[in-house]
Amino acid sequence: MHSTIENEKMNILGVGAHPDDLEIGCGGSLAKYADKGHDVYLYILSRGAEGGNKTVRKEEQEQSAQILQAQKLFWGNFTDTNIEVSKKAITNFEEVVQQVDPDLTFVNYKEDTHQDHRQLAKITNSATRYVRNVLFYETPTTQNFQPDTYVDIGQKYLDKKLEALRAHSSQVNKTNIADLNILDIARSNANFRGVEGRVTYAEAFQPSRLFINM
């Protein structure tokens, strides 16, 4: 379809290196797209075994996918902390792109203290070369992020974002910041990005490509 016209149904693809990356980076936007009648798909490259039990994290991601009303959840089955730019990684991503035919793709930003996020951004450059709209999102480990594209998520979709993050219950308190869990961080960042965009709550993105129909 390849349209950016709001009243036409679109396929939205959210891509993350690990379970819960999508929720913190673009969970509100995914929930809003789904609620507006667009088809949302998720692709997670690893099961996050270095950050917890991979079976538990898989189940948490599946629960979150239901909260976000995703049409399908794809798994890459790559090894957590060891995602590399390779023909296999690019081909797997391309296969998901071929199945979904996304009008818009969200993915981890390229500058990040986590190596998997950096590598995924590089994989994205090849795997989405024919996707018209690609937006990079931020996570708490992202660096040098200078967004210029915003989605107004408001209270309604902030609440949905937080609900999806709560589904990842094994990860909620793993922030390495005293007295702040991931819900606190998500709420604060949504408020901060909202102030930048002159709304109450927003998610911010940096586009690789963004087409605007005139």
C-alpha positions as CSV (number, residue, x, y, z in Angstrom):
1,M,0.0,0.0,0.0
2,H,2.8,2.4,1.0
3,S,0.7,5.3,2.1
4,T,1.2,7.9,4.8
5,I,-2.4,9.2,4.5
6,E,-3.9,8.9,8.0
7,N,-7.3,7.6,6.8
8,E,-5.8,4.7,4.8
9,K,-5.0,1.4,6.6
10,M,-1.3,0.8,7.0
11,N,1.0,-2.0,8.1
12,I,3.2,-1.0,11.0
13,L,6.3,-3.0,11.9
14,G,8.0,-2.6,15.2
15,V,11.5,-4.1,15.5
16,G,13.5,-4.6,18.7
17,A,16.7,-6.4,19.6
18,H,15.2,-7.7,22.9
19,P,11.8,-8.2,24.5
20,D,10.6,-4.8,26.0
21,D,12.7,-2.6,23.6
22,L,9.7,-1.8,21.5
23,E,7.5,-1.0,24.5
24,I,9.9,1.6,26.0
25,G,10.8,3.0,22.6
26,C,7.5,3.2,20.7
27,G,4.8,1.3,22.7
28,G,2.5,4.3,22.8
29,S,2.7,4.9,19.1
30,L,2.1,1.2,18.3
31,A,-0.9,1.1,20.6
32,K,-2.3,4.3,18.9
33,Y,-1.8,2.9,15.4
34,A,-3.5,-0.3,16.4
35,D,-6.4,1.6,18.0
36,K,-6.8,3.6,14.9
37,G,-7.4,0.5,12.8
38,H,-3.9,-0.1,11.4
39,D,-2.2,-3.5,11.4
40,V,0.7,-3.7,13.9
41,Y,3.4,-6.4,13.7
42,L,6.4,-7.0,16.0
43,Y,9.8,-8.6,15.2
44,I,12.1,-9.3,18.1
45,L,15.6,-10.6,17.3
46,S,16.5,-12.3,20.6
47,R,14.7,-13.6,23.6
48,G,16.8,-11.6,26.1
49,A,18.4,-14.6,27.8
50,E,21.2,-12.5,29.3
51,G,18.6,-10.3,31.0
52,G,16.6,-13.2,32.5
53,N,15.0,-16.5,31.8
54,K,14.4,-16.7,28.0
55,T,11.2,-18.7,28.4
56,V,9.8,-16.1,30.8
57,R,10.8,-13.3,28.6
58,K,9.2,-14.9,25.6
59,E,5.9,-15.3,27.5
60,E,6.1,-11.7,28.6
61,Q,6.6,-10.4,25.1
62,E,3.7,-12.5,23.9
63,Q,1.5,-11.0,26.6
64,S,2.7,-7.5,25.6
65,A,2.0,-8.2,22.0
66,Q,-1.7,-8.9,22.9
67,I,-1.9,-5.7,24.9
68,L,-0.6,-3.8,21.8
69,Q,-3.1,-5.6,19.6
70,A,-0.3,-6.9,17.3
71,Q,-1.4,-9.0,14.4
72,K,1.7,-11.3,14.7
73,L,4.9,-11.6,16.7
74,F,8.0,-12.7,14.8
75,W,11.1,-14.0,16.5
76,G,14.6,-13.8,15.1
77,N,16.1,-16.4,17.5
78,F,19.5,-14.6,17.7
79,T,21.7,-14.8,20.8
80,D,21.3,-11.9,23.3
81,T,24.4,-9.7,23.5
82,N,25.8,-11.4,20.4
83,I,23.7,-10.0,17.5
84,E,25.9,-9.3,14.5
85,V,25.6,-7.8,11.1
86,S,25.5,-10.9,8.9
87,K,23.8,-12.2,5.8
88,K,21.6,-14.4,8.0
89,A,20.5,-11.4,10.1
90,I,19.7,-9.3,7.1
91,T,17.9,-12.1,5.3
92,N,15.7,-12.9,8.4
93,F,14.8,-9.2,8.7
94,E,14.0,-9.0,5.0
95,E,11.8,-12.1,5.2
96,V,9.7,-10.3,7.9
97,V,9.6,-7.2,5.7
98,Q,8.4,-9.3,2.8
99,Q,5.6,-10.8,4.8
100,V,4.5,-7.6,6.5
101,D,5.1,-5.2,3.6
102,P,5.3,-2.3,6.1
103,D,4.3,1.3,5.4
104,L,6.3,2.3,8.5
105,T,9.0,0.6,10.5
106,F,10.2,1.5,14.0
107,V,13.6,0.2,15.2
108,N,16.4,0.8,17.7
109,Y,18.6,3.9,17.2
110,K,22.2,3.4,16.0
111,E,24.1,5.1,18.8
112,D,23.6,3.1,22.0
113,T,25.7,1.6,24.8
114,H,24.2,-1.8,24.1
115,Q,25.9,-3.5,21.2
116,D,22.8,-5.4,20.1
117,H,21.0,-2.1,19.5
118,R,23.9,-0.7,17.5
119,Q,24.1,-3.8,15.4
120,L,20.4,-4.0,14.7
121,A,20.5,-0.4,13.4
122,K,23.2,-1.4,10.9
123,I,21.2,-4.5,9.9
124,T,18.2,-2.2,9.4
125,N,20.0,-0.1,6.8
126,S,20.2,-3.1,4.5
127,A,17.0,-4.9,5.4
128,T,14.7,-1.9,5.0
129,R,16.3,-0.3,2.0
130,Y,13.0,-0.6,0.1
131,V,10.8,0.5,3.0
132,R,9.7,4.1,2.5
133,N,9.3,5.1,6.2
134,V,11.8,4.1,8.8
135,L,12.0,5.7,12.2
136,F,14.6,5.1,14.9
137,Y,13.4,5.1,18.6
138,E,15.2,5.7,21.8
139,T,15.7,3.5,24.9
140,P,17.3,4.3,28.3
141,T,20.7,3.2,26.8
142,T,20.5,5.4,23.7
143,Q,23.1,8.2,23.2
144,N,23.2,11.4,21.2
145,F,19.6,11.1,20.2
146,Q,18.3,14.2,18.4
147,P,14.7,13.6,17.5
148,D,12.7,15.7,15.0
149,T,9.6,13.6,14.6
150,Y,7.0,13.2,17.4
151,V,3.9,11.2,18.1
152,D,1.3,12.6,20.5
153,I,0.4,9.6,22.7
154,G,-1.6,11.5,25.3
155,Q,-2.7,10.0,28.6
156,K,-4.6,7.2,26.9
157,Y,-1.6,5.7,25.0
158,L,0.9,6.4,27.7
159,D,-1.3,4.2,29.9
160,K,-1.3,1.5,27.2
161,K,2.5,1.8,26.9
162,L,2.9,1.4,30.7
163,E,0.5,-1.6,30.6
164,A,2.6,-3.2,27.9
165,L,5.8,-2.5,30.0
166,R,4.2,-4.1,33.1
167,A,3.8,-7.3,31.1
168,H,7.6,-7.5,31.2
169,S,7.4,-8.0,34.9
170,S,10.8,-9.6,35.2
171,Q,12.4,-6.4,33.8
172,V,10.5,-3.6,35.4
173,N,13.0,-3.0,38.2
174,K,16.1,-3.7,36.2
175,T,17.2,-0.1,35.6
176,N,20.3,0.3,37.7
177,I,18.9,3.6,38.9
178,A,18.0,3.8,42.6
179,D,14.3,4.3,43.3
180,L,13.4,4.5,39.5
181,N,11.8,1.6,37.7
182,I,11.2,1.4,33.9
183,L,7.6,2.7,34.4
184,D,9.0,5.8,36.1
185,I,11.5,6.3,33.3
186,A,8.9,5.8,30.5
187,R,6.5,8.3,32.1
188,S,9.2,10.9,32.7
189,N,10.6,10.6,29.1
190,A,7.1,10.8,27.6
191,N,6.5,14.0,29.5
192,F,9.9,15.4,28.5
193,R,9.4,14.6,24.8
194,G,5.9,15.9,25.1
195,V,7.2,19.3,26.3
196,E,9.5,19.3,23.2
197,G,6.5,18.7,21.0
198,R,4.2,21.0,22.9
199,V,1.9,18.3,24.1
200,T,1.6,16.5,27.4
201,Y,3.0,13.1,26.5
202,A,4.9,12.1,23.3
203,E,7.3,9.6,21.8
204,A,10.2,10.9,19.8
205,F,11.9,9.6,16.7
206,Q,14.7,10.2,14.3
207,P,13.9,9.2,10.8
208,S,16.1,7.3,8.4
209,R,13.5,8.1,5.8
210,L,10.1,9.7,6.1
211,F,7.8,10.4,3.2
212,I,5.0,12.9,3.5
213,N,2.3,12.8,0.8
214,M,1.2,16.2,-0.5
